[in-house]
Amino acid sequence: MRNPYDIVRTARITEKATGLKEKFNQYVFEVDRAATKLEIAHAVQSIFKKKVVRVNTVNVRGKAKRLRTANYGRTNHWKKAIVTLAPGESIELV
């Protein structure tokens, strides 16, 4: 089994993620692109010691960015995981 900290990279704290947290008890994380939903659930449970009910994932495409010259680059693709916790559970994210 892989290290949970290699699977869950960072918590995404945005306006939309805050709304999901308040309304549906869902938390948004940036995760490893090769991680499965089961691996993500086990990683969140072992890191935060909370019961995970459901995991939804989204593959986010990188944006095209213009460099100083006429060349174009691209930001990295990444995977977003929306984790639903059991009722009454919460995670303190700073």
PyRosetta script that sets phi, psi and omega in degrees:
from pyrosetta import init, pose_from_sequence

init()
pose = pose_from_sequence("MRNPYDIVRTARITEKATGLKEKFNQYVFEVDRAATKLEIAHAVQSIFKKKVVRVNTVNVRGKAKRLRTANYGRTNHWKKAIVTLAPGESIELV")
pose.set_psi(1, 141.5)
pose.set_omega(1, -178.1)
pose.set_phi(2, -78.2)
pose.set_psi(2, 161.6)
pose.set_omega(2, 178.0)
pose.set_phi(3, -67.6)
pose.set_psi(3, 129.8)
pose.set_omega(3, -179.1)
pose.set_phi(4, -59.7)
pose.set_psi(4, -30.5)
pose.set_omega(4, -179.4)
pose.set_phi(5, -75.2)
pose.set_psi(5, -16.0)
pose.set_omega(5, 173.1)
pose.set_phi(6, -82.0)
pose.set_psi(6, -24.5)
pose.set_omega(6, -179.6)
pose.set_phi(7, -83.3)
pose.set_psi(7, -53.1)
pose.set_omega(7, 179.5)
pose.set_phi(8, -92.7)
pose.set_psi(8, 112.4)
pose.set_omega(8, -176.2)
pose.set_phi(9, -87.5)
pose.set_psi(9, -61.2)
pose.set_omega(9, -178.6)
pose.set_phi(10, -145.2)
pose.set_psi(10, 160.1)
pose.set_omega(10, 171.3)
pose.set_phi(11, -88.8)
pose.set_psi(11, 137.5)
pose.set_omega(11, 178.0)
pose.set_phi(12, -96.8)
pose.set_psi(12, 112.6)
pose.set_omega(12, -179.5)
pose.set_phi(13, -107.2)
pose.set_psi(13, 98.5)
pose.set_omega(13, 179.1)
pose.set_phi(14, -127.1)
pose.set_psi(14, 177.1)
pose.set_omega(14, 178.6)
pose.set_phi(15, -64.0)
pose.set_psi(15, -41.1)
pose.set_omega(15, 179.4)
pose.set_phi(16, -67.9)
pose.set_psi(16, -40.8)
pose.set_omega(16, 179.5)
pose.set_phi(17, -65.7)
pose.set_psi(17, -36.3)
pose.set_omega(17, 177.9)
pose.set_phi(18, -66.2)
pose.set_psi(18, -39.2)
pose.set_omega(18, 176.7)
pose.set_phi(19, -64.1)
pose.set_psi(19, -40.3)
pose.set_omega(19, 177.3)
pose.set_phi(20, -64.0)
pose.set_psi(20, -38.1)
pose.set_omega(20, -179.6)
pose.set_phi(21, -65.2)
pose.set_psi(21, -43.7)
pose.set_omega(21, -176.6)
pose.set_phi(22, -72.5)
pose.set_psi(22, -39.8)
pose.set_omega(22, -175.1)
pose.set_phi(23, -85.4)
pose.set_psi(23, -43.8)
pose.set_omega(23, -168.7)
pose.set_phi(24, -119.7)
pose.set_psi(24, 4.7)
pose.set_omega(24, -178.1)
pose.set_phi(25, 58.7)
pose.set_psi(25, 41.8)
pose.set_omega(25, 179.5)
pose.set_phi(26, -113.3)
pose.set_psi(26, 143.0)
pose.set_omega(26, -179.1)
pose.set_phi(27, -123.2)
pose.set_psi(27, 143.4)
pose.set_omega(27, -175.7)
pose.set_phi(28, -109.6)
pose.set_psi(28, 129.7)
pose.set_omega(28, 180.0)
pose.set_phi(29, -128.8)
pose.set_psi(29, 149.0)
pose.set_omega(29, 167.7)
pose.set_phi(30, -90.5)
pose.set_psi(30, 126.7)
pose.set_omega(30, -174.5)
pose.set_phi(31, -125.5)
pose.set_psi(31, 170.3)
pose.set_omega(31, 177.1)
pose.set_phi(32, -63.1)
pose.set_psi(32, 140.0)
pose.set_omega(32, -175.5)
pose.set_phi(33, -66.1)
pose.set_psi(33, -25.3)
pose.set_omega(33, -178.3)
pose.set_phi(34, -92.1)
pose.set_psi(34, -0.9)
pose.set_omega(34, -176.2)
pose.set_phi(35, -74.8)
pose.set_psi(35, 141.2)
pose.set_omega(35, 176.4)
pose.set_phi(36, -92.4)
pose.set_psi(36, 169.0)
pose.set_omega(36, -179.9)
pose.set_phi(37, -63.1)
pose.set_psi(37, -37.9)
pose.set_omega(37, 179.6)
pose.set_phi(38, -66.1)
pose.set_psi(38, -41.7)
pose.set_omega(38, 177.3)
pose.set_phi(39, -63.8)
pose.set_psi(39, -40.0)
pose.set_omega(39, 179.6)
pose.set_phi(40, -64.7)
pose.set_psi(40, -43.1)
pose.set_omega(40, 179.5)
pose.set_phi(41, -62.1)
pose.set_psi(41, -45.1)
pose.set_omega(41, 179.3)
pose.set_phi(42, -65.2)
pose.set_psi(42, -37.9)
pose.set_omega(42, -179.5)
pose.set_phi(43, -65.6)
pose.set_psi(43, -45.0)
pose.set_omega(43, 179.9)
pose.set_phi(44, -65.2)
pose.set_psi(44, -39.8)
pose.set_omega(44, 179.0)
pose.set_phi(45, -65.0)
pose.set_psi(45, -38.2)
pose.set_omega(45, -178.5)
pose.set_phi(46, -77.7)
pose.set_psi(46, -32.3)
pose.set_omega(46, -179.3)
pose.set_phi(47, -75.5)
pose.set_psi(47, -49.2)
pose.set_omega(47, -171.9)
pose.set_phi(48, -100.5)
pose.set_psi(48, -8.2)
pose.set_omega(48, -179.7)
pose.set_phi(49, 57.6)
pose.set_psi(49, 43.9)
pose.set_omega(49, 178.6)
pose.set_phi(50, -125.3)
pose.set_psi(50, 154.0)
pose.set_omega(50, -179.5)
pose.set_phi(51, -85.6)
pose.set_psi(51, 124.2)
pose.set_omega(51, 179.7)
pose.set_phi(52, -95.5)
pose.set_psi(52, 130.0)
pose.set_omega(52, 179.7)
pose.set_phi(53, -93.6)
pose.set_psi(53, -43.6)
pose.set_omega(53, -174.5)
pose.set_phi(54, -151.6)
pose.set_psi(54, 150.7)
pose.set_omega(54, 176.6)
pose.set_phi(55, -130.6)
pose.set_psi(55, 125.6)
pose.set_omega(55, 172.2)
pose.set_phi(56, -113.8)
pose.set_psi(56, 142.3)
pose.set_omega(56, -179.1)
pose.set_phi(57, -125.2)
pose.set_psi(57, 151.2)
pose.set_omega(57, 177.9)
pose.set_phi(58, -137.7)
pose.set_psi(58, 128.3)
pose.set_omega(58, 172.9)
pose.set_phi(59, -87.5)
pose.set_psi(59, 117.9)
pose.set_omega(59, -176.3)
pose.set_phi(60, -100.0)
pose.set_psi(60, 124.7)
pose.set_omega(60, 179.4)
pose.set_phi(61, -77.3)
pose.set_psi(61, 146.4)
pose.set_omega(61, 176.6)
pose.set_phi(62, -72.5)
pose.set_psi(62, 151.9)
pose.set_omega(62, -179.2)
pose.set_phi(63, -89.0)
pose.set_psi(63, 147.4)
pose.set_omega(63, 174.8)
pose.set_phi(64, -77.6)
pose.set_psi(64, 130.6)
pose.set_omega(64, -179.4)
pose.set_phi(65, -125.3)
pose.set_psi(65, 143.2)
pose.set_omega(65, 178.6)
pose.set_phi(66, -91.8)
pose.set_psi(66, 132.6)
pose.set_omega(66, 177.0)
pose.set_phi(67, -86.8)
pose.set_psi(67, -174.0)
pose.set_omega(67, -176.4)
pose.set_phi(68, -62.3)
pose.set_psi(68, -36.1)
pose.set_omega(68, 179.4)
pose.set_phi(69, -91.7)
pose.set_psi(69, -163.2)
pose.set_omega(69, 179.8)
pose.set_phi(70, -78.4)
pose.set_psi(70, 0.4)
pose.set_omega(70, -179.6)
pose.set_phi(71, -75.2)
pose.set_psi(71, 148.6)
pose.set_omega(71, 177.1)
pose.set_phi(72, -114.9)
pose.set_psi(72, 141.1)
pose.set_omega(72, 175.6)
pose.set_phi(73, -119.5)
pose.set_psi(73, -172.3)
pose.set_omega(73, -178.3)
pose.set_phi(74, -147.2)
pose.set_psi(74, 139.3)
pose.set_omega(74, 172.8)
pose.set_phi(75, -74.5)
pose.set_psi(75, 163.3)
pose.set_omega(75, -176.2)
pose.set_phi(76, -70.4)
pose.set_psi(76, 146.6)
pose.set_omega(76, 169.4)
pose.set_phi(77, -71.6)
pose.set_psi(77, 150.9)
pose.set_omega(77, 178.2)
pose.set_phi(78, -149.7)
pose.set_psi(78, 166.8)
pose.set_omega(78, -178.3)
pose.set_phi(79, -115.2)
pose.set_psi(79, 133.6)
pose.set_omega(79, 179.1)
pose.set_phi(80, -109.1)
pose.set_psi(80, 134.7)
pose.set_omega(80, 177.0)
pose.set_phi(81, -117.3)
pose.set_psi(81, 128.9)
pose.set_omega(81, 176.2)
pose.set_phi(82, -106.0)
pose.set_psi(82, 110.8)
pose.set_omega(82, -172.4)
pose.set_phi(83, -105.0)
pose.set_psi(83, 124.6)
pose.set_omega(83, 176.9)
pose.set_phi(84, -97.8)
pose.set_psi(84, 126.1)
pose.set_omega(84, 178.5)
pose.set_phi(85, -95.3)
pose.set_psi(85, 162.2)
pose.set_omega(85, 177.8)
pose.set_phi(86, -64.8)
pose.set_psi(86, 152.8)
pose.set_omega(86, 177.7)
pose.set_phi(87, -58.1)
pose.set_psi(87, 136.7)
pose.set_omega(87, -178.9)
pose.set_phi(88, 91.3)
pose.set_psi(88, -14.1)
pose.set_omega(88, 178.6)
pose.set_phi(89, -90.5)
pose.set_psi(89, 149.1)
pose.set_omega(89, 175.1)
pose.set_phi(90, -153.5)
pose.set_psi(90, 158.0)
pose.set_omega(90, 178.7)
pose.set_phi(91, -121.2)
pose.set_psi(91, 132.0)
pose.set_omega(91, 176.3)
pose.set_phi(92, -87.2)
pose.set_psi(92, 107.6)
pose.set_omega(92, 176.9)
pose.set_phi(93, -107.0)
pose.set_psi(93, 132.6)
pose.set_omega(93, -178.9)
pose.set_phi(94, -102.7)
pose.dump_pdb("model.pdb")
